[in-house]
Every structure is written in C-alpha cells, then in structure tokens.
Amino acid sequence: MAIAALHDIVKPKQTDMTLQTVANSAEPDMALARHLFDQMRRDNAHLNGDAPGITRDTYGAGEQQAHALMRECAHKLGLEVTTDAALNLYLTLPGRDRTAAVVMTGSHLDSVPRGGNYDGAAGVVAGLAVLAGWIAAGLQPQCDVTVMGIRAEESAWFPVSYIGSKSAFGLLPAETLEILRLDTRRSLRAHLEQCGGRPDDIGVAPPHLIASRIACFLELHIEQGPVLVEAGQQVGVVTGICGSLRYRHAQVSGDYAHSGATPRSHRHDAVVALAEVIARLQQDWASMEAQGHELTLTFGQVFTDAGQADISKVSGLVSFGVDVRSRSIDSLHCMERHLLDAVAAAEQRHGVRFALGERTGSQPAQMDPLLQDQLQAAAQGFDLSQRRLPSGAGHDSALFANQGIPTGMLFVRNGNGSHNPDEAMELDDFAAGTRVLARVMAARAGLTDIV
C-alpha cells in the first residue's frame, strides 16, 4: 500500500499571488486520487481474489485495509492523524486558529458485499486530494480542516444505520455493541475489539465529535441512481436525504399442505398471503404518489424455507424484508399504516400469521440551504452541468445534519448505479466534483472570501 510517488506528485509552493488567488487556483491532487483508487482496487483483489466487485467489510479486513491506506497517505502529507473509540479516522490540516470550529469533509470506507470501488471512498479520496493541493500551494486555512474516514456506514453487515458516525457523537446505544454481524454471527463488540477499537468507551466516554465545534460538514459521493447520467449532468447538489423504515426479518406463517390434495378453501398459503400484501402495497404506493408523497417501497428479500418448501407443497412459511424510504416522516408513517392494514387483512383472509419483527430505520435530513447555494454557485463557476436533487439513499451526512450542523452533499455522475461491481464514475467527473468541493471548503475555511 506504499504511496511511493507522493512526493513527486506535490507541486512547488506559490508565494507571489494573493491568498484568495492561490486558494482558487490550487488544484486538488488528481494524481494522488487516481493512485488511491487504484491501490484500493489492488488491495481488494489481494484480499478477495477473483470474487466480483469490491468487498470492504465493516470492521473486517477490507475496511481495515482502506483505513490503513488513508492513514498512510495522511502521514506522508504531514496531516495530524487520530481515531476515536469506534476507529473513525480523522485526518487534519491544522489552521491558524486552532480554537475555531472545524470544517469537515469525508465519507465512509466500507462497502456492501461485492459492491463498487467508489461508493463512500470517493468522499475520503476527494478530501485528501483537496488538502494535498492546498499543502502543495503552501496554504494554511484559518481553522482546522479535517477529512473523516467514517466506519460502518453500510448496514449490510450489521443491521444498524450509521454505526460509525453515531459512535462519534455518542449516540450509539450500548446494546448495539451486542448485535451480530450477519455473515460471521460475531458481535459488533468482538469485531471492534479485534480491529483495535475501544467498545467499552462508546457511549460512556465523552463523544469525540461535538456539534458546536463543527463549522460544517461536506460530503462528496457518487450518485447511486440514474438521474445525472440520463440528464447528461456532471454533478448534483443534494437537497435532502431520505430516512428509512425497515422490517428486516419479517415472516408469514401458514400451514404446509399437499399441493394436489388440499383445495383452495382449506389452504393457509403463506406465499399467496404475502403476494396479496405486496400487490396491495404497490397500489397504495401509487395512490400516495398521486397525493403528492415522495417515497420508495421495496421487498428486497422474499424466500421460502429451502428445507421444507417443495413444488408439490403449499408453503407454510415465507421470510421477507420491507424497506420504505422518504424525506418525509409523515410519508414513512403513512406507508407503515398501509402495511399494517394489508397484513391484518391478509391474516383474516388466508388464516395466516405475520410476524414483522424489529422495526429499524433512520431519520430524514435536509441539507443546509446556504451550502446548497454555495455548491451550486461553485459548480456554475466552473461551468459544470449540474442540478439539485434529493438522495434516495441514506448517508452519514444525514446524521451530521440532524445534529444541527450545517451540512452539504455533492453527487458526482456515476454510471450503472452503486452497490454492484459495475460502478462507473469517470475520473474527469470526479475531478470536477472535487474542484467544487475544494472551492466551498476554501470559502468555509477562510481561504477565500466568496465561492
């Protein structure tokens, strides 16, 4: 994971221009960014062999390796490097006034199983590229500027949203440490200890991050949907982030019966009951959209018991998961009411029993209006094609925003969606987005007067 070429990449300092001119002309270090992306891909191949895509498992070897790479890069740049009890990574360029509130940027470094190389990681790489450009230009911001490599954003490993950022703010409930990782069936506490974290300090020791000490948080991220690609636009300014309502481990129980010998009137068919619920909720979703609600509804897992189900049996058990997302808490609650009504009707009609299990979710968040304006103005200043749009996916920025911290998020155009091996962000688009990020960071950190 050596960054052998780092010192060759750094540009000579500029001393003959005004501070604002230097700040506006200090290019983010794209050679460094390319190196980091390539090295993460090579590291992942070393860990996972020929398995498709990228797997940087939460509190596992993949996430550890990515954090080690970013830490090594920061040391070579001369940044201050610290971690907290949950092993979130903080890479800081000291400012002139170390008592001033901090400008922060960053994202997560874990991935879903067999995901892509850019989801999350692009935000950390962008922050380091910006700071490397400032260091090369001899710039020192007025306040500290920190790139945060956040742990455990993806809930594909542990069924809780925003474990890393919640821990940083002292918001992770103690009982969460005992939840099991879905593949290893080992606890969050055990994984955290194995990686060198301090689980006993989480929620007990003073939090590492205090909202009043953070001037703003900015997150660059690939777009995870098709909007920018289809519109031919390079970047998007995020207006808000959807919250979620989830039943991850729901079941419907009926009675197993012979497929030929059991007439319809005597069946308690779990498959048919769930299919009726799904069909009814699709109609409810369409009706809610017609009324002005914005939301998504997904049954991402539906499966019978492989040990008992058979083509010649009426199914007595179906497991499923429900994911509802919206920027409106009212919309989330409205769809939940539709779900509960549909379940009750199916139970009565088919003589089955639904057990939805634990309800989990995350809160919606709105991005700071002034930061939206600044990000858009910066994009326009670089003559980039851009638009404003909401985020249907959750991000750590939502957690920051809901602590009252001015938060902004910038999407970079990305082909083929995300959470799959085919993520296709172009480095030219990444460079354009990183320039926008740098311009707003500079304004917020006292290097320029205006965006």
N, C-alpha and C positions, 0 to 999 in steps of 0.2 A: 504493500500500500504506500510505497515511498512516493513523495512528491519531488522527484529529483530535479525537475525543470522549473521549480517555483521561482528561484532567484533569477533565472534567465528571463522569466516572463515579466517581472516587475519593471516598470518604466522609470526613467530618471525623474527626479523631483522638478517641479516647475516653481520658480520663485519670482518671475517678472510680470505677473498678472495679478489683478485684484482677486481677493478671496472668492467673490461670487463667480468671477470668470473662470477661475481654476476649478471651483466646485462643479460648475455646469459643464466644463469640458473634460472632467476626469471620467474616463470611460471605465465602466465595470470590466473586470478582467475575464474576458470570454475564453482565453486560452486556459486559464485555471478552471473555469466552469466545465469546459469540454473534458479536461483531464479528470475532474472529479466524477462526472457522469460515466466516463469510460472505465475508471477504476472501480466504481461501484458495480458495474456490469461484470467486470472480470472477477471481482471478489465473489459475487453471487454465483457465477459459473463454477468457481473453485469449491464453493460450499455445496451446491446443488446439482452439479454435473450437467447432464443433458436435459434435466426437467425443464419444461417450457416456462418462459416468463421469469419474473423476479420474485423471490420469496425472502423478505426481510422480517422474520418472525418476531413478534413483540416479546421483549425480554428473553430473546434467544440469540443464537449465533448470528443470524442475519442482521438484526437490528444492532447488535453489539459491534459488528464489523463496520457498519456505516458510521456509527458514532465515533469509533476509533479513527476512521479516515478523516472526519471533520475536525476532530481534536488535533490530529497531527498537522493538518493544514493550518489551523489557527495558531499552533505553536510556532510554525515556520513564519507566519505573518507577524508574529510578535504580539498577538492578542492575549488578553487575560482569559484564562480557561477555568471555569468552575462547574460543579454539578450540585444537584440537590439530593435529598433523600431518595427520590424516585429515579435518579440518574438522568433527569433532564440536563441538557448541555447548554451552557451559557458562554458565548464567545464575544468578548467585549473589547471595543476600541475605546480607551479612556478619553473623556472630554476634558475641556479646560476647567469646568466647574463640576466636580465630582459629587456635589450635593444636589445637583439639579435632577429633575425627573428624567428617566431614561427613555430614549427612543428604541423600540424593539421591533425586530422583524424575525421571521423564521417560519418553520412548519415542522411536520413530523418526518421521521426517517423510517418508520416501519411500513410494511406493505401487507396487503392481503396475500393469501397463498396464490402463487402463480399470477401475480399482478404485473405491473409495468415499472419501468425504471424511474419515472418522473413524478408519479403521484406522491406528493408530500416532499420528496427530496429536492425537487426543483426550488422550493422556497428557501431551503437552507443554503443550497448552492448559490442562489441569487444573492442572498445576504452576504455571503463570503466574497463573492465577486465584486460587490459594491465596495466593501471595506478594503479589499485588495487594491482596487482602483484609487481609493482615497489615500491609502498609505503610499502608493507609488507617486501620487501627486503632492505628497507632503502635507496633507490636510489633517487638522485636528478639529473635531466637532466641538461645539460649545458644551454639550452634555455627553455623557456616556451613550454609546450606541451598541446594542447587544443583538447578536444573532442567536436565536434559541433553537436548538435541535430537540424537538419535543418527543417524548416517549409515548408509545401505546395509544396512538390516536385511533387506529383501526380496531373495531370491535369484533373482527373475525376471529380473534384469538381468545380474548376474554370478553364475555358478553356485557361490557360496560363501556359507555362512550367517554372519551376524553380522560382516560386514566392519568396520563402524564400531566396535562395542564390542570386538572382538578387537584392533583397532589401538590403541584407548585403553589397553588393558592390556599392550601389547607382545606380543600373541600371534599376530599375523598373519604367516605365513611370507613371507619375501621374495619367493618365486617367485609368490605370489598376485598381486603387482603386475603380472605379465605376462599374466594371464588376460584374455580378450576379453569385452567386453560383447556380449550375444547379438544385439542389433539393429544396433549400429554397427560391430561387429568391430574396435573400437579397444580398447586395453589399459586396465586399471584405472589404471595409471600415467599414461597420456595423459589420461584423463578427470579424474583427481585434479589433475594439473598445470594443466589448463585452468580448473578451478574455483578455483585458488589454493592448493591444498594442498601439502604437502611430502613427496612419496613417499619421497625418499631418507632421511628421518628415521624412517620407520616400521620398527620392529624393530631400529633401530640406536641412536637417541637414547633416553634414559630414558623409560619409559612415562609418560603423562600421569596415569593413574589407578593408585594403589597400594591394594591391597585393605585393608591395615591402617589406611588413612587414611579409610575409608568406614564410617560407623556402620551404615548400612542403605541399601538401595535399594528404592524402591516404584514400581510401575508400574500406572497405570490404563489399561485397554484395553477396547475393545468386545469382547463375546463374539462369536466367529466361527461359532458353531453355534446350534442352536435351543433349547437346554436352558432358559435363563432365560425366553425368550418363551413356550414351551409350558407352563412351570410358573407363569407369571404372577408371576415374581420379578424385582425391580429390579436387584439386584447379586449377584455371586458371588465368594466368596473362593477363590482358586486354591490347590489343594493341591500340584500338581506340574506340570511342563511336559514334554511328550513330546520325546524325541530322535528322530532320523530316520536311516534308512539308505536311500540312493538310488543307483540306476544311471540317470543322466540320459540317456545316449546309447547305449543298447543296440541291437543289431541281430541279426537271424537271417537267414542267407543259405541259400537253396536253389538251385534251378535254374528259370529261366524255361522254359516249355514251352507248346505249343498246347493250349488247353482241351478241344478235341474229339478230338485225335489221340493224347493221352497218357493211357493207362489208369492207374487208381489205383496199381497195383503198380509203376509206373515213375515216379511223381511224387516230387519232393522239394519239397514245398509249404511255403513259409515262413509263409504265413498260417495254415494248418492246424496247423503245429507250435507257433506262438505261441498259437493259440487253445486248444490242448491244455494248454499250460503255465498259461495264465490260469485255465482251468476247474479244473485240479488244485489250484492255489494257493487258489482260493476254497474248496475242500473242506478244505484244510489249515488255512486261517484259521478256518473254523467249528469244526474239531476242536480247535485251540488255545484258542479261546474256551471251549469246553466243559470244557477242562482248567484254566480259570482265568486264562489270559492275557488282557491288555487290549492291543489293538493295532488299527491300521488298515492296509489294503493297497490301493494304488491304482495302476492302469495309466493314467496321465493322458494319455499320448500313444501312439497306435498308428497308423502310417500306412505305406502302400506308396510306392514311388518313382513320383512323378507322371510322370516322363519315360519310364518303361518299363512300368509296370503298365497293364493293359487288361482289360476284361471278358472278352476271349477268350484270356487268358493265365493259366497257373499262375504264381503270384507267386514270384519268386526272391529278393526282398529285402523285409523289413519292419523298420522302425525303431520303437523303443518306449522308454518310460521307466517305471521302477518306483519307487514311494515307499512305504516302510514306516515307521510311527510307533508309538512306545510309550514309556511311562515306565520300562520295564524293559529294560536292556541284554540280559538273557537272552532276552527275547521277541524282540528285534530279531535276535539271532544265531540263534535257533531258526527264525524265518521265512526268514532267509537260507539256512540249510541246506536248508529245503524248496524254496526257489527253485533252488538249485544241483542238487538231486536231480531236480527236474522238468525242468530244462534238459538234464541228461545223458540222461534217459530219452527226451525228445523228439528229441534228436540221433540216438540209436540207432534209434528207431522210424521216423523220417522221413528220415534221411540228410541232415540239415541241419547248419549250424554256427552256434552262438550266440557272439556277442562282447558281453559285458556292459559293457565299457568301464570307466572310472574309477568307483570306489566313493567316494561322498561321504556326509556326514551330520553330525549334531550330537549332543551328549550330552544325555541326560535330566537333569532337575534337580528337586529337591524344594524347596518353599518353606518358609521358616523357621516352625516351629510357633508360636512366640510372636507373630510378626507375623500369622499366620493368626488367632490368638485375638484380637488387638487389632483387626484389621479387622472380624471378626465382631462383637465387642463394640460397636464404634463403629456399625456398621450397626443393631444391635439398639437402641442408644441413640437413634437417630433413627427408630426404629420402622419400619425398612425391611424389606420381604420379601427374604429372602436365603437362600443355601445355599452349601455348599462343593462344589467340583467341580474336576476336572483340566482342563488345557488340552491339547487335541489338537494345536494349532498351536505352532510354536516362537516364542520371544520373546527379546529381549535379556536379560530377567530371568534366563533360564537361564544365560547366560554369567556374570552377576554372582554368582548363587548358587554356581556351580561354582568361583568364586574364593574361596569361604569367607565371602562377605559375606552377612549376614542380609538376605534378600530376600522381599518380599511382593508379591502381584499381586492386583488387584481387577478383575473383569469388570463391565461395565455392559451391561444388557439392550440388544439390538440386533436389529431385525427383518431378515429376508432374508439372513442370513449376511454374509460380507465377501468381499473380492477381487472385487467386482462393483459396478456403478453403483447398485445398489438398497439399499445400507446404509441403515438406518432407525432410528438411535439418536434417541430423543426427548430434547430438552434438559432436560426435567424429570428424567429418569433420570440424565442426565449430571450435573446439579446435585446430585442425591442422592449419586451416587458420589463426586463431588468433595468434598462435605462429609465423607464417611467418610475419604477420603484426607487432608483437612486435619486432622481430629481425630487421626489416628495420626501424621502428620508433626509436629503440635504437641507430642504426648507425647514423641516421639523427639528433638525439638529443644529440650526443656527449657522449653517454654512452658506445659505443664500437667503435673501430677503423675501423672495417670491418664487413660486413654482415656475 
